[in-house]
Amino acid sequence: MNLYTPLTQRSLELRNRLVIAPMCQYSAVDGMPDHWHLVHLGSRAVGGAALVIAEATAVSAEGRISPGDVGLWNEQQLAAWQPITRFIAAQGAIPGVQLAHAGRKASAQRPWEGGRALAANEGPWPTVAPSALPFNHDWHVPAALDEQGIAKVIADFRVATRRALAAGFKLIEIHGAHGYLLHQFLSPLSNHRTDAYGGSFKNRTRLMREVIVAVREEWPQHLPLWLRISATDWAEGGWDIEQSVQLAKAVKSLGVDLVDVSSGGVIAGVKIPLAPGYQVPFAARIRRDADIATGAVGLITESTQAARIIDDGAADVVLVARESLRDPYFPRRAAQELGVNIEAPEQYQRAW
Ligand code: FNR
């Protein structure tokens, strides 16, 4: 097994183990992907990745992180994604999408505008969360979701799944990480509920399980479903790797094919021990103990480093984010460095 061995996920074959991680572009108007998204995602497909996962895509307008987020909450958005998925697929890459709801971290500025909660004159919208606890002292106080609100979240994921299929996506990743809505339910630090959605592990994981069931019902059996989680909150009393292993076991039986293992994001001001491949041990642990395929992500920037993760059996795929912004052809460069021949687009063959 190596970085360039294909991987079967249900009826799909990933041509290698390198995946472009979802990356918000904050460049949409009214949730509509446009030429930027086509060129951004398309060039990474040309770059040789097996799978290109489109950024956190909101299942509802209120679930956007910022006013610039893309969405799949209406038919216009569905139609706007179609030429993008078609182009990615034409390059031999699989078009994937990350479905997301930002919960209490919604209604925020784009990072380059400050990344803080939208001010009163910047068009903020009401936010929702498991409990009425703001992300930080200067963030919006969310409304605690009631039963009806929870049902709407599940229904929004369900309908967005239907649209993702019609839009031409072949793989869905549910965003359960980085302190967004589903993670907010998982973590005791952000979930203080006393009903069936809070308290015990079973209750805190309930919304995520219900969302997965709804998505899996809509998503064809022959197509894979991935889940991104934060394996730990890096904080006392928070979500941790033990719970992540338990969750991975539970979601495997619900039809999740791979857990994409990230970390952090649920509370502000946490110190994360950043280092090359710092999250890889979490992916390895979940892969071993929950017996499910995993993805490793986070400060993976070199070909030999990526190859070692697969060789060691720490993960089944490697997701690359920032290195692919520096070099969209990272998968081609890595192949060259590792002495592997991979097909180049006909137009570019004289370069390789
Ligand atoms: C991200 N990340 C991210 N994660 C996610 O789950 N959904 C998203 O939409 C985004 N958006 C996003 C935008 C940008 C510009 C960056 C740089 C990152 C996190 C990303 O997927 C990845 O997990 C981290 O960046 C760590 O991997 P790298 O960058 O060290 O390879």
Residues whose N, C-alpha, C, O or C-beta is under 5 A from the ligand:
A	BS01	FNR	A21 P22 M23 C24 E55 A56 S262 V297 G298 L299 I300 L319 V320 A321 R322 E323
